[in-house]
């Protein structure tokens, strides 16, 4: 019976591929096996570049399916749809997909200029992951537009409040690491406070878009670019003006340097930095200077771990003795039994303590500022603020110190 069900699933997937010619055999294998959040190949430079290149063709394939579904209506219902303006709505979707594609193709072109290994590679027409590209477009909104300011304030605020406790004259000597940095806005904000800040991101879907923003050749002025990030989600829309509205970005002009660095790759492969000797510091004293980051900030990050024990151990190893871990996020573990552990909040705290962290705000800890206290932060993630639906996280915020 199980063999029959498996064979039936493969047949159905094969039929799906015939209706979706943009899907490659690799994509079929990923559907069968499941997609890992931490697979370097899945988030690779080549796959991301191909996906940005093929955004329009993949989107137009979906639009063709929508037109096909509309075409199956009876004559009377089709006439009503026409009077409601539905064919014109689909035409508008096609037009704005082409506008978005100007940005996605520009990112792909920029990638080929940045990475020599892509220049001689043939442009693939086999598709890619259009969902990841659309996710990045929404991150442009969340991280780099005025539209996303409220969402940013809600989740960045608790983190920045803790960092602001550090005296201004001490910040330049302090190192902050932000793994899973996405499009880099939090890292940018931390660097503006005066810290030496390192953004780390595995996915080239994200880092190519971030590089596109910080490059003076690709982005010269604030609000230079406009995208239409919500056009592919017809559900929960109040009206078509909301659905088809454009969002300008970036609201600020970020640049690498001046305290902001980017490391692309797997967080678990990062090594702790060695602190450079301070000005006028005797060389013999540099051997006693701690090795590691002063702060590690994890925002919507730890639940992407396939092995959360490895993640928390590595956070601990990268911090200097007495260093601080700041966390804010949910516990939305990777589905499909890919996560090797799916822990409750209390289990995560128990794990952190076992590894060697002291979590502030426990056991009537009265000696800490209020901004250090554990709490729940109700928040959204890349939300459409005008939509009829809201997905709310009860994200947990805590500050922990590595034991000396």
C-alpha positions in Angstrom: 0.0 0.0 0.0 2.8 2.4 0.9 4.6 1.7 -2.4 1.3 2.4 -4.3 0.9 5.7 -2.5 4.5 6.6 -3.3 4.1 5.7 -6.9 0.9 7.7 -7.2 2.6 10.8 -5.6 5.4 10.5 -8.2 2.9 10.3 -11.0 1.1 13.4 -9.7 4.3 15.3 -9.4 5.2 14.3 -12.9 1.9 15.7 -14.2 2.5 18.9 -12.2 5.9 19.3 -13.8 4.3 19.0 -17.3 2.0 21.9 -16.3 5.0 23.8 -14.9 7.7 23.7 -17.6 9.8 26.2 -15.6 10.4 23.6 -12.9 13.7 21.7 -13.2 14.4 18.1 -12.3 16.4 19.5 -9.4 13.3 21.3 -8.2 11.3 18.0 -8.4 13.9 16.3 -6.2 13.7 19.2 -3.7 9.9 18.8 -3.6 10.3 15.0 -2.9 13.1 15.3 -0.4 12.2 18.5 1.3 14.2 21.8 1.2 16.8 22.5 3.8 17.0 26.0 5.2 20.7 25.6 5.7 21.7 23.8 2.5 24.4 25.9 0.8 23.4 24.6 -2.7 19.8 25.6 -2.3 20.8 29.1 -1.3 23.8 29.2 -3.6 25.1 32.1 -5.7 24.3 30.3 -8.9 20.7 29.3 -7.9 20.0 32.8 -6.6 21.3 34.5 -9.7 19.3 32.2 -12.0 16.2 32.8 -9.9 16.5 36.6 -10.2 17.2 36.2 -13.9 14.1 34.0 -14.4 11.7 35.9 -12.1 9.6 37.2 -15.0 9.3 33.9 -16.9 8.3 32.1 -13.7 5.8 34.8 -12.8 4.3 34.8 -16.3 3.9 31.0 -16.2 1.8 31.5 -13.1 -0.1 34.2 -14.7 -0.8 31.9 -17.7 -2.2 29.4 -15.2 -4.5 32.1 -13.7 -5.8 33.0 -17.2 -6.4 29.3 -17.9 -8.4 29.0 -14.7 -10.5 32.1 -15.6 -11.0 30.7 -19.1 -12.7 27.6 -17.7 -15.6 29.8 -16.4 -18.9 29.5 -18.2 -19.9 32.2 -20.6 -22.2 34.0 -18.2 -19.8 34.0 -15.3 -17.0 35.0 -17.6 -19.0 38.0 -18.7 -19.6 39.0 -15.0 -15.8 38.6 -14.5 -15.2 40.9 -17.4 -17.6 43.5 -16.0 -15.8 43.3 -12.7 -12.6 44.0 -14.5 -10.9 40.7 -13.8 -9.2 40.3 -17.2 -7.8 43.9 -16.8 -6.6 42.9 -13.3 -4.7 40.0 -14.8 -3.2 42.3 -17.4 -2.1 44.7 -14.7 -0.5 41.8 -12.9 1.5 41.0 -16.0 2.6 44.6 -16.4 3.8 45.0 -12.9 5.6 41.7 -13.0 7.6 43.2 -15.8 8.4 46.3 -13.7 9.6 44.1 -10.8 11.7 42.1 -13.3 13.7 45.3 -14.0 15.0 45.1 -10.4 15.5 41.3 -10.4 17.4 41.4 -13.7 19.5 44.3 -12.4 20.4 42.2 -9.3 21.4 39.3 -11.6 23.4 41.6 -13.8 25.1 43.1 -10.8 25.9 39.6 -9.5 27.8 38.7 -12.7 29.8 41.9 -12.3 30.7 41.1 -8.7 31.5 37.3 -9.1 33.8 36.3 -12.0 32.7 32.7 -11.9 29.2 33.8 -13.1 30.5 35.7 -16.2 31.2 32.7 -18.3 28.3 30.6 -17.1 25.4 30.3 -19.5 22.2 31.9 -18.4 19.9 29.2 -17.3 16.3 29.3 -18.4 15.4 26.3 -16.2 13.7 28.4 -13.6 14.7 28.8 -10.0 12.8 29.7 -6.9 10.4 32.5 -7.5 9.1 32.3 -4.0 12.5 33.3 -2.6 12.8 36.2 -5.0 9.4 37.5 -3.9 10.4 37.0 -0.3 13.4 39.3 -1.0 11.1 41.9 -2.5 9.1 42.0 0.7 12.3 42.3 2.7 13.2 45.4 0.7 9.9 46.8 2.1 10.5 45.6 5.7 14.2 46.6 5.9 14.6 49.6 3.5 11.3 51.5 3.0 9.2 53.9 5.0 6.4 51.4 4.7 8.4 49.0 6.9 9.3 51.5 9.6 6.7 50.5 12.1 7.6 46.8 11.8 11.3 47.6 12.2 10.8 49.8 15.2 8.8 47.0 16.9 11.5 44.3 16.5 14.7 46.4 16.3 13.8 48.6 19.2 14.4 46.1 22.1 17.7 45.1 20.6 19.0 48.7 20.0 17.9 49.7 23.5 20.2 47.1 25.0 23.1 48.2 22.8 22.5 51.9 23.7 23.4 51.0 27.3 27.0 50.9 26.2 28.8 54.3 26.7 29.5 56.0 23.4 33.2 56.2 23.9 33.5 52.4 24.3 31.5 51.3 21.3 34.2 51.6 18.6 36.3 48.9 20.3 33.3 46.5 20.5 32.4 43.9 18.0 28.8 42.9 17.2 27.9 39.9 15.0 24.4 39.5 13.5 23.9 36.1 11.9 21.0 35.6 9.5 21.2 39.3 8.7 19.0 39.2 5.6 19.1 42.5 3.8 21.2 44.0 6.5 19.1 46.8 8.0 19.5 45.8 11.6 23.3 45.5 11.0 23.3 49.0 9.5 21.4 50.4 12.4 23.8 48.8 14.9 26.8 50.1 13.0 25.3 53.6 13.1 25.4 53.4 16.9 29.2 53.2 16.6 29.9 49.4 17.0 32.1 47.4 14.7 29.4 45.3 13.1 29.5 42.1 11.1 26.5 41.0 9.1 26.5 37.2 8.3 24.1 35.6 5.9 24.0 32.2 4.2 21.5 32.9 1.5 22.7 34.5 -1.7 19.1 35.5 -2.4 19.6 38.0 0.4 23.2 38.9 0.1 23.0 39.7 -3.7 20.1 42.1 -2.9 22.0 43.6 0.0 25.1 44.0 -2.2 22.9 45.7 -4.8 21.8 48.2 -2.2 25.2 49.0 -0.8 26.9 49.4 -4.2 27.4 52.9 -5.4 27.1 51.7 -9.0 23.7 50.1 -8.5 22.1 52.4 -5.9 23.1 56.0 -5.9 20.2 57.8 -4.2 17.5 57.2 -1.5 14.2 55.8 -2.9 15.8 55.3 -6.3 14.0 52.0 -6.9 10.3 51.0 -6.9 8.9 47.6 -6.6 5.3 46.1 -6.4 5.8 43.5 -3.7 2.2 42.4 -3.1 0.9 41.7 -6.6 1.2 38.0 -6.5 -1.1 37.5 -3.4 -4.7 38.3 -4.5 -6.0 36.9 -1.2 -7.0 39.1 1.8 -6.9 42.3 -0.3 -9.2 45.2 0.5 -9.0 46.7 -3.0 -6.8 46.6 -6.1 -5.1 49.9 -5.2 -3.6 48.2 -2.2 -2.7 45.1 -4.2 -0.9 47.1 -6.9 0.7 49.8 -4.9 4.4 50.5 -5.4 7.0 50.9 -2.7 10.1 53.0 -3.1 13.4 52.0 -1.5 15.9 52.4 0.1 14.8 55.1 2.6 18.5 55.4 3.6 21.6 54.8 1.6 23.7 52.0 3.2 27.3 51.4 2.5 29.8 48.7 3.5 32.7 50.2 5.6 32.6 52.7 8.4 32.0 49.9 10.9 29.9 47.6 8.8 31.2 44.3 7.3 29.5 41.4 5.5 30.5 37.8 5.7 28.7 35.4 3.4 28.4 31.8 4.4 27.2 29.4 7.1 27.1 30.8 10.6 28.4 27.5 12.0 31.6 27.9 10.0 32.5 31.4 11.4 35.5 31.8 13.6 35.8 34.2 16.5 37.7 37.4 15.7 40.9 38.4 17.5 40.8 41.9 18.8 43.3 44.3 17.4 45.5 46.1 20.0 44.3 49.5 21.0 46.2 52.7 20.2 49.3 53.1 22.5 48.7 49.7 24.0 52.0 47.9 24.8 52.4 44.8 22.6 53.0 42.5 25.6 49.5 43.3 26.7 47.8 42.2 23.5 48.0 38.5 24.5 45.5 39.2 27.3 43.0 40.9 25.1 39.9 38.7 24.9 39.1 36.9 21.6 35.5 37.0 20.3 32.5 39.2 19.8 31.2 41.4 22.5 27.6 41.0 21.3 25.8 38.4 19.1 22.3 39.4 18.0 19.9 36.8 16.8 16.7 38.2 15.2 14.3 35.5 13.9 17.3 33.2 13.6 17.7 30.4 16.1 14.6 28.5 14.9 16.1 28.2 11.4 18.6 25.7 13.0 18.5 22.1 12.0 20.5 21.4 15.2 19.8 24.2 17.7 22.3 22.7 20.1 25.1 23.4 17.6 23.8 26.9 17.0 23.7 27.9 20.7 27.1 26.2 21.3 28.6 28.2 18.4 27.1 31.5 19.7 28.7 30.7 23.0 32.1 29.9 21.4 32.1 33.1 19.3 31.5 35.4 22.3 34.3 36.6 24.5 34.0 35.7 28.2 31.3 37.9 29.6 30.0 38.7 26.1 26.3 39.2 25.5 23.8 37.3 23.4 20.6 39.2 22.5 17.7 37.2 21.0 14.3 38.1 19.6 12.2 35.7 17.6 9.7 32.9 17.5 10.3 29.1 17.6 9.1 28.2 14.1 11.2 25.1 13.6 12.0 23.8 10.1 9.1 21.4 9.2 9.1 18.0 7.6 11.3 16.5 10.4 14.3 18.3 9.1 15.0 19.9 12.4 16.8 17.4 14.6 15.4 19.0 17.7 12.2 21.1 18.0 12.4 22.5 21.5 9.9 24.5 23.6 10.9 27.9 24.9 11.7 26.6 28.4 13.8 23.8 26.8 15.7 26.5 24.9 16.4 28.4 28.1 17.5 25.2 29.9 19.8 24.4 26.9 21.3 27.9 27.0 22.0 27.6 30.8 23.6 24.2 30.3 25.9 25.6 27.6 27.1 28.3 29.8 24.8 31.4 29.6 23.1 33.4 32.3 19.7 34.7 31.1 18.9 38.0 32.6 15.5 38.7 34.2 15.3 35.4 36.0 15.2 34.7 39.7 14.2 38.3 40.6 17.3 39.8 39.0 17.0 43.4 40.2 20.4 44.6 39.2 19.7 44.9 35.4 18.1 47.7 33.4 14.5 47.2 32.4 15.5 46.8 28.7 17.4 43.6 29.7 14.3 41.9 31.0 12.8 38.9 29.3 9.5 39.6 27.6 7.2 38.6 24.7 7.1 40.9 21.7 4.0 40.7 19.5 5.2 41.3 16.0 4.7 40.6 12.3 7.3 39.6 9.7 7.4 41.2 6.2 3.7 41.9 6.6 1.4 43.8 4.2 0.0 46.4 6.6 -3.1 47.0 4.5 -4.1 43.4 4.0 -7.2 41.9 5.6 -5.1 39.2 7.4 -2.4 39.6 10.0 0.0 36.8 11.0 1.2 37.7 14.5 4.2 36.1 16.3 4.5 36.0 20.0 8.3 36.5 19.7 10.5 36.0 22.7 13.1 38.5 23.7 16.0 37.8 26.1 19.5 39.0 26.9 22.0 36.4 28.1 25.7 36.7 29.2 28.4 34.1 28.6 29.7 33.0 31.9 33.3 34.2 32.7 
